[in-house]
Amino acid sequence: MRLSTRASAGRCVGIDLGTARIKLCGPRGERLSLTRIDREALISEAEATRLARVLERRGWRGHPVRLIAPQGIVRAAELSLPPRSSGAPVDEIARQECRRLFGLDGGFELSLVPLPAGRETGVEPALAIACGHDAAEGVLAPLERAGIEVTAFEPAVTALSRAAGSGAVLTLDLGAGSSMIVTSVDGEARYQRELPDLTGPLLGLDRPVTNAARREALRERFADELDRTVRYLAQRFSFSPSRSLRLIGGYAECAEPVVGEATSELGWSVSIDAGEYALAAAAALDAAPDAPMLADPVREVAA
């Protein structure tokens, strides 16, 4: 297994194993989601077999499959590493630091994304993205047994960064089981922070926010998170994101009115970019640059 952080050529199928639904983006931009039949496992044997049947029925078998690595098995952190020109064993130092930070005992895949130099001298900062082999095998093995060959296993942070395009962009992903905030510059990842207490169900975003006190509390919560991120970016990288927030994930539409109020305090605008299909679409991005990415989604409850 190799943790991929780059797009690949050819017409691909992007898959996002969400907590509530599995989202797919087809080789021509078609979108489809499957309601989960088993939420206990990241992907069960029954779910993998069902997914294989869907790919067959849609005529997507044979296309490269790029899978977004579930957030629960991917860890990321910024590391200050010795310059490679120093002759130090940079990769081994990074692996040791990831073992310490993430509690990784067994083998794991590691990708180092270079970051701009900060105020600290004599170091080369990097965004370390790690995924344990056993955890990854637990996801990939059921798919392979079902006949689905995954050609790329990509972290959400790099897929979302690539999809954000040019400029300094802030993306907020609000999901059912995990949420995170990502900053990218010209398609390259710069910063990621997981938000375990900011998921849709925990915030009650599965229903309209009509209570004034609850709406105000949510507005303050989002405003605090955004302000914290912007302050850190200004201190660490000496830049500010463009004054627009990309809001994605299964709860993007429900959260948009409240998040919009929070961003307006910063003088920002908010836009919903692909909603719950953003990760699956990002995985397949560059595979078909002329794809109709706004194709109408198809929802399948059983297959």
ABEGO torsion letter per residue (X at the ends): XBBBABBBBEBBBBBBBBAABBBBBBAAGBBBBBBBABAABABBAAAAAAAAAAAAAAGABGBBBBBBBBAAABBBBBBBBBBAAAGBBAAAAAAAAAAAAAGBABBBBBBBBBBBBBABBGBBBBBBBBBBAAAAAAAAAAAAAAGBBBABBBBAAAAAAAAAEBEBBBBBBBBAABBBBBBBBGGBBABBBBBAAABAAAAGAABBBABAAAAAAAAAAAAAAAAAAAAAAAAAAGBBBBABBBBBEAAAAAAAAAAAAAAAAAGBBBBBBGEAAAAAAAAABGABAABBAABBBBBBABX
